[in-house]
Amino acid sequence: IYLENITKATQQYNVLNDDLRPFREGVSEELMADTLRSDVGTHYQIINGKLYREQNCMFPARCSGVEHFILQVIDRRDVEMVVNVWDYPQVPGWVQPILPVRSFSKTANYHDIMYPAWMFWEGGPAGPPGPSRGSRTSPERDPLVLLSREAPDLVDAEYTKNQPPAQEIPLVEHCQYKYLFNFRGVAASFRLRHLFLCGSLVFHVGREWMEFFYPQLLPWVHYIPVKQDLSDLRVLSLLSNIVVEYWSVFGNTLGKYLKILKYTPMHLVQVLDFCCCC
């Protein structure tokens, strides 16, 4: 039933269709070659039911997560793609031709094709008011830290890197807290889906950065929207009990991508054969 509901949600919302609209005429071999020369992501191929990847991967753990999900839907026709595992999107609106690069996050000013990020989740019960921990990857997190110092009974927020650090709190331990905060980092913070799975009240700060599932989330249903300067946080913190919902199906996004690929990719000898057959 859960997977059926996910499929219905995917059909109902047009995030992927919007991202693929620039490629209505398909992805040619020449366009893919341009994308590879641009060095904007990691090159993946599925050839004869086997998964291949170029040897270079800046973030091996992230590539491993991507490969975990691709292997679940590897029984497709031969395909190749470029997957960006960096935080920041790679295809700004002024780039021509538009490159078919898959990224986990972007703003409206980018043409990247969004895909589910590589993360896993663990959940748990919700209890007392909770903390916010993270590095200072965006100044938007500063007001929460300052508010924590002014009103420690409202929120416990500290930085863990780039300044005198606080002790880190593992993500799984966040689930014991009553409410949790989601801030952008360099791009969208991919902790949001995990916060939902905790069952805690989620305060989501800002609206510029998004992942592929954000448009389906409803403010005041799935999360409490908070202004970037946190000027409304004191009032919003009085609210509680939120209905959470999360979906992601990599297979559906890959299936749509396959429909626009206009050629059969050739096996590249320089890639690393590391995944088992389907």
One Martini backbone bead per residue (centre of mass of N, CA, C, O) as a GRO file, in nm:
protein
  278
    1ILE     BB    1   0.058   0.062  -0.021
    2TYR     BB    2   0.292   0.260   0.003
    3LEU     BB    3   0.392   0.230  -0.293
    4GLU     BB    4   0.124   0.315  -0.420
    5ASN     BB    5   0.121   0.601  -0.300
    6ILE     BB    6   0.384   0.692  -0.427
    7THR     BB    7   0.296   0.659  -0.721
    8LYS     BB    8   0.062   0.859  -0.707
    9ALA     BB    9   0.233   1.102  -0.628
   10THR     BB   10   0.411   1.098  -0.880
   11GLN     BB   11   0.172   1.145  -1.079
   12GLN     BB   12   0.057   1.411  -0.951
   13TYR     BB   13   0.341   1.516  -0.970
   14ASN     BB   14   0.584   1.737  -1.174
   15VAL     BB   15   0.887   1.747  -1.112
   16LEU     BB   16   1.020   1.564  -1.323
   17ASN     BB   17   0.884   1.680  -1.574
   18ASP     BB   18   1.007   1.960  -1.541
   19ASP     BB   19   1.309   1.870  -1.554
   20LEU     BB   20   1.263   1.724  -1.852
   21ARG     BB   21   1.162   1.944  -2.054
   22PRO     BB   22   1.441   2.027  -2.197
   23PHE     BB   23   1.426   1.699  -2.314
   24ARG     BB   24   1.205   1.644  -2.539
   25GLU     BB   25   1.424   1.552  -2.772
   26GLY     BB   26   1.639   1.440  -2.598
   27VAL     BB   27   1.940   1.241  -2.543
   28SER     BB   28   2.230   1.266  -2.682
   29GLU     BB   29   2.547   1.168  -2.739
   30GLU     BB   30   2.660   1.457  -2.757
   31LEU     BB   31   2.542   1.566  -2.492
   32MET     BB   32   2.683   1.361  -2.310
   33ALA     BB   33   2.970   1.442  -2.393
   34ASP     BB   34   2.950   1.731  -2.288
   35THR     BB   35   2.897   1.651  -1.994
   36LEU     BB   36   3.161   1.494  -1.946
   37ARG     BB   37   3.354   1.735  -2.016
   38SER     BB   38   3.242   1.920  -1.771
   39ASP     BB   39   3.270   1.788  -1.492
   40VAL     BB   40   2.962   1.753  -1.308
   41GLY     BB   41   3.013   1.437  -1.242
   42THR     BB   42   2.916   1.102  -1.222
   43HIS     BB   43   2.971   0.820  -1.414
   44TYR     BB   44   2.704   0.613  -1.539
   45GLN     BB   45   2.635   0.256  -1.611
   46ILE     BB   46   2.407   0.034  -1.788
   47ILE     BB   47   2.522  -0.298  -1.884
   48ASN     BB   48   2.378  -0.586  -1.906
   49GLY     BB   49   2.292  -0.559  -1.587
   50LYS     BB   50   2.536  -0.364  -1.522
   51LEU     BB   51   2.733  -0.165  -1.306
   52TYR     BB   52   2.895   0.150  -1.378
   53ARG     BB   53   3.198   0.343  -1.280
   54GLU     BB   54   3.389   0.574  -1.238
   55GLN     BB   55   3.663   0.597  -1.035
   56ASN     BB   56   3.590   0.880  -0.973
   57CYS     BB   57   3.510   0.988  -0.625
   58MET     BB   58   3.474   1.231  -0.391
   59PHE     BB   59   3.215   1.063  -0.246
   60PRO     BB   60   3.194   0.744  -0.165
   61ALA     BB   61   2.940   0.731   0.017
   62ARG     BB   62   2.748   0.858  -0.189
   63CYS     BB   63   2.793   0.659  -0.418
   64SER     BB   64   2.698   0.415  -0.259
   65GLY     BB   65   2.406   0.514  -0.228
   66VAL     BB   66   2.338   0.533  -0.525
   67GLU     BB   67   2.401   0.232  -0.591
   68HIS     BB   68   2.193   0.103  -0.411
   69PHE     BB   69   1.945   0.212  -0.582
   70ILE     BB   70   2.019   0.122  -0.867
   71LEU     BB   71   2.025  -0.190  -0.806
   72GLN     BB   72   1.705  -0.203  -0.767
   73VAL     BB   73   1.685  -0.092  -1.101
   74ILE     BB   74   1.874  -0.263  -1.319
   75ASP     BB   75   1.625  -0.385  -1.500
   76ARG     BB   76   1.727  -0.227  -1.765
   77ARG     BB   77   1.815  -0.065  -2.008
   78ASP     BB   78   2.056   0.079  -2.146
   79VAL     BB   79   2.247   0.329  -1.956
   80GLU     BB   80   2.332   0.682  -1.901
   81MET     BB   81   2.483   0.903  -1.644
   82VAL     BB   82   2.489   1.205  -1.444
   83VAL     BB   83   2.601   1.233  -1.100
   84ASN     BB   84   2.559   1.460  -0.841
   85VAL     BB   85   2.739   1.460  -0.510
   86TRP     BB   86   2.721   1.735  -0.457
   87ASP     BB   87   2.564   2.000  -0.311
   88TYR     BB   88   2.578   2.160  -0.573
   89PRO     BB   89   2.460   2.263  -0.845
   90GLN     BB   90   2.550   2.251  -1.225
   91VAL     BB   91   2.288   2.402  -1.392
   92PRO     BB   92   2.257   2.687  -1.492
   93GLY     BB   93   2.036   2.881  -1.676
   94TRP     BB   94   2.275   2.990  -1.885
   95VAL     BB   95   2.329   2.717  -1.990
   96GLN     BB   96   2.464   2.608  -2.315
   97PRO     BB   97   2.355   2.347  -2.312
   98ILE     BB   98   2.149   2.156  -2.144
   99LEU     BB   99   2.237   1.945  -1.887
  100PRO     BB  100   2.209   1.596  -1.783
  101VAL     BB  101   2.191   1.650  -1.445
  102ARG     BB  102   2.200   1.491  -1.134
  103SER     BB  103   2.044   1.635  -0.842
  104PHE     BB  104   1.935   1.682  -0.508
  105SER     BB  105   1.964   2.005  -0.547
  106LYS     BB  106   1.781   2.327  -0.587
  107THR     BB  107   1.686   2.598  -0.769
  108ALA     BB  108   1.510   2.792  -1.000
  109ASN     BB  109   1.811   2.860  -1.143
  110TYR     BB  110   1.805   2.552  -1.223
  111HIS     BB  111   1.843   2.238  -1.446
  112ASP     BB  112   1.846   2.013  -1.277
  113ILE     BB  113   1.795   1.670  -1.201
  114MET     BB  114   1.617   1.539  -0.966
  115TYR     BB  115   1.711   1.327  -0.684
  116PRO     BB  116   1.746   1.105  -0.456
  117ALA     BB  117   1.918   1.084  -0.205
  118TRP     BB  118   2.174   0.874  -0.026
  119MET     BB  119   2.012   0.832   0.223
  120PHE     BB  120   1.934   0.717   0.541
  121TRP     BB  121   1.726   0.571   0.808
  122GLU     BB  122   1.610   0.655   1.144
  123GLY     BB  123   1.395   0.596   1.426
  124GLY     BB  124   1.170   0.746   1.686
  125PRO     BB  125   1.080   0.890   1.957
  126ALA     BB  126   0.910   1.161   2.109
  127GLY     BB  127   0.999   1.426   2.332
  128PRO     BB  128   1.171   1.659   2.415
  129PRO     BB  129   1.305   1.925   2.348
  130GLY     BB  130   1.539   2.017   2.094
  131PRO     BB  131   1.809   2.019   1.886
  132SER     BB  132   2.087   2.189   1.711
  133ARG     BB  133   2.318   2.056   1.468
  134GLY     BB  134   2.607   2.210   1.305
  135SER     BB  135   2.747   2.366   1.060
  136ARG     BB  136   2.857   2.680   0.905
  137THR     BB  137   2.718   2.677   0.586
  138SER     BB  138   2.515   2.906   0.694
  139PRO     BB  139   2.396   3.216   0.815
  140GLU     BB  140   2.097   3.117   0.876
  141ARG     BB  141   2.188   2.976   1.159
  142ASP     BB  142   2.250   3.206   1.361
  143PRO     BB  143   1.974   3.284   1.500
  144LEU     BB  144   1.944   3.014   1.655
  145VAL     BB  145   2.195   3.038   1.831
  146LEU     BB  146   2.116   3.311   1.959
  147LEU     BB  147   1.845   3.213   2.075
  148SER     BB  148   1.964   2.995   2.258
  149ARG     BB  149   2.116   3.199   2.444
  150GLU     BB  150   1.851   3.356   2.526
  151ALA     BB  151   1.653   3.070   2.499
  152PRO     BB  152   1.716   2.761   2.623
  153ASP     BB  153   1.409   2.659   2.661
  154LEU     BB  154   1.346   2.658   2.344
  155VAL     BB  155   1.657   2.610   2.242
  156ASP     BB  156   1.932   2.385   2.124
  157ALA     BB  157   2.206   2.563   1.976
  158GLU     BB  158   2.497   2.444   1.786
  159TYR     BB  159   2.812   2.425   1.677
  160THR     BB  160   3.060   2.179   1.521
  161LYS     BB  161   3.199   2.386   1.314
  162ASN     BB  162   3.420   2.662   1.239
  163GLN     BB  163   3.411   2.664   1.556
  164PRO     BB  164   3.353   2.633   1.864
  165PRO     BB  165   3.264   2.324   1.948
  166ALA     BB  166   3.020   2.100   1.974
  167GLN     BB  167   2.866   1.827   2.049
  168GLU     BB  168   2.768   1.570   1.884
  169ILE     BB  169   2.452   1.444   1.741
  170PRO     BB  170   2.315   1.187   1.646
  171LEU     BB  171   2.055   1.143   1.442
  172VAL     BB  172   1.904   0.919   1.601
  173GLU     BB  173   1.886   1.108   1.868
  174HIS     BB  174   1.674   1.319   1.766
  175CYS     BB  175   1.404   1.136   1.805
  176GLN     BB  176   1.356   1.223   2.121
  177TYR     BB  177   1.240   1.490   2.022
  178LYS     BB  178   0.984   1.716   1.983
  179TYR     BB  179   1.170   1.919   1.810
  180LEU     BB  180   1.286   2.023   1.476
  181PHE     BB  181   1.547   2.151   1.261
  182ASN     BB  182   1.558   2.302   0.923
  183PHE     BB  183   1.845   2.380   0.737
  184ARG     BB  184   2.037   2.505   0.529
  185GLY     BB  185   2.328   2.484   0.357
  186VAL     BB  186   2.474   2.488   0.076
  187ALA     BB  187   2.209   2.348   0.047
  188ALA     BB  188   2.007   2.135   0.093
  189SER     BB  189   1.896   1.954   0.367
  190PHE     BB  190   1.900   1.594   0.395
  191ARG     BB  191   1.755   1.571   0.689
  192LEU     BB  192   1.447   1.606   0.657
  193ARG     BB  193   1.346   1.311   0.617
  194HIS     BB  194   1.448   1.218   0.898
  195LEU     BB  195   1.278   1.405   1.071
  196PHE     BB  196   1.007   1.289   0.990
  197LEU     BB  197   1.065   0.990   1.093
  198CYS     BB  198   1.060   1.070   1.402
  199GLY     BB  199   0.776   1.239   1.471
  200SER     BB  200   0.845   1.523   1.487
  201LEU     BB  201   0.849   1.852   1.498
  202VAL     BB  202   0.891   2.058   1.205
  203PHE     BB  203   1.121   2.320   1.133
  204HIS     BB  204   1.116   2.509   0.833
  205VAL     BB  205   1.374   2.698   0.676
  206GLY     BB  206   1.278   2.828   0.415
  207ARG     BB  207   1.235   2.821   0.020
  208GLU     BB  208   1.463   2.803  -0.202
  209TRP     BB  209   1.550   2.522  -0.132
  210MET     BB  210   1.541   2.193  -0.301
  211GLU     BB  211   1.384   1.893  -0.345
  212PHE     BB  212   1.197   1.666  -0.519
  213PHE     BB  213   0.966   1.659  -0.267
  214TYR     BB  214   0.883   1.948  -0.171
  215PRO     BB  215   0.617   2.023  -0.341
  216GLN     BB  216   0.444   1.802  -0.162
  217LEU     BB  217   0.470   1.982   0.072
  218LEU     BB  218   0.281   2.107   0.350
  219PRO     BB  219   0.218   2.367   0.513
  220TRP     BB  220   0.090   2.271   0.829
  221VAL     BB  221   0.128   1.951   0.779
  222HIS     BB  222   0.448   1.868   0.760
  223TYR     BB  223   0.521   2.170   0.851
  224ILE     BB  224   0.682   2.453   0.992
  225PRO     BB  225   0.711   2.763   0.884
  226VAL     BB  226   1.014   2.965   0.861
  227LYS     BB  227   1.182   3.228   0.878
  228GLN     BB  228   1.507   3.312   0.816
  229ASP     BB  229   1.520   3.512   1.085
  230LEU     BB  230   1.319   3.391   1.314
  231SER     BB  231   1.085   3.603   1.401
  232ASP     BB  232   0.848   3.356   1.436
  233LEU     BB  233   0.939   3.129   1.643
  234ARG     BB  234   0.804   3.182   1.919
  235VAL     BB  235   0.517   3.123   1.816
  236LEU     BB  236   0.559   2.848   1.665
  237SER     BB  237   0.659   2.682   1.924
  238LEU     BB  238   0.354   2.634   2.030
  239LEU     BB  239   0.333   2.422   1.830
  240SER     BB  240   0.184   2.094   1.740
  241ASN     BB  241   0.144   1.833   1.565
  242ILE     BB  242   0.238   1.644   1.282
  243VAL     BB  243   0.204   1.547   0.954
  244VAL     BB  244   0.385   1.292   0.792
  245GLU     BB  245   0.567   1.275   0.464
  246TYR     BB  246   0.731   1.024   0.252
  247TRP     BB  247   0.897   1.004  -0.073
  248SER     BB  248   1.077   0.746  -0.284
  249VAL     BB  249   1.156   0.665  -0.639
  250PHE     BB  250   1.404   0.583  -0.845
  251GLY     BB  251   1.270   0.414  -1.067
  252ASN     BB  252   1.084   0.633  -1.183
  253THR     BB  253   1.305   0.832  -1.272
  254LEU     BB  254   1.458   0.634  -1.456
  255GLY     BB  255   1.227   0.566  -1.650
  256LYS     BB  256   1.197   0.855  -1.767
  257TYR     BB  257   1.487   0.884  -1.867
  258LEU     BB  258   1.482   0.649  -2.072
  259LYS     BB  259   1.274   0.785  -2.274
  260ILE     BB  260   1.501   1.021  -2.360
  261LEU     BB  261   1.702   0.817  -2.458
  262LYS     BB  262   1.848   0.798  -2.800
  263TYR     BB  263   2.062   0.576  -2.701
  264THR     BB  264   2.318   0.325  -2.688
  265PRO     BB  265   2.544   0.259  -2.472
  266MET     BB  266   2.886   0.221  -2.435
  267HIS     BB  267   3.132   0.047  -2.312
  268LEU     BB  268   3.370   0.153  -2.082
  269VAL     BB  269   3.699   0.070  -2.011
  270GLN     BB  270   3.762   0.291  -1.767
  271VAL     BB  271   3.571   0.167  -1.591
  272LEU     BB  272   3.435   0.040  -1.290
  273ASP     BB  273   3.381  -0.294  -1.211
  274PHE     BB  274   3.159  -0.348  -0.908
  275CYS     BB  275   2.888  -0.487  -0.995
  276CYS     BB  276   2.646  -0.697  -0.994
  277CYS     BB  277   2.434  -0.886  -1.127
  278CYS     BB  278   2.085  -0.927  -1.159
   0.00000   0.00000   0.00000
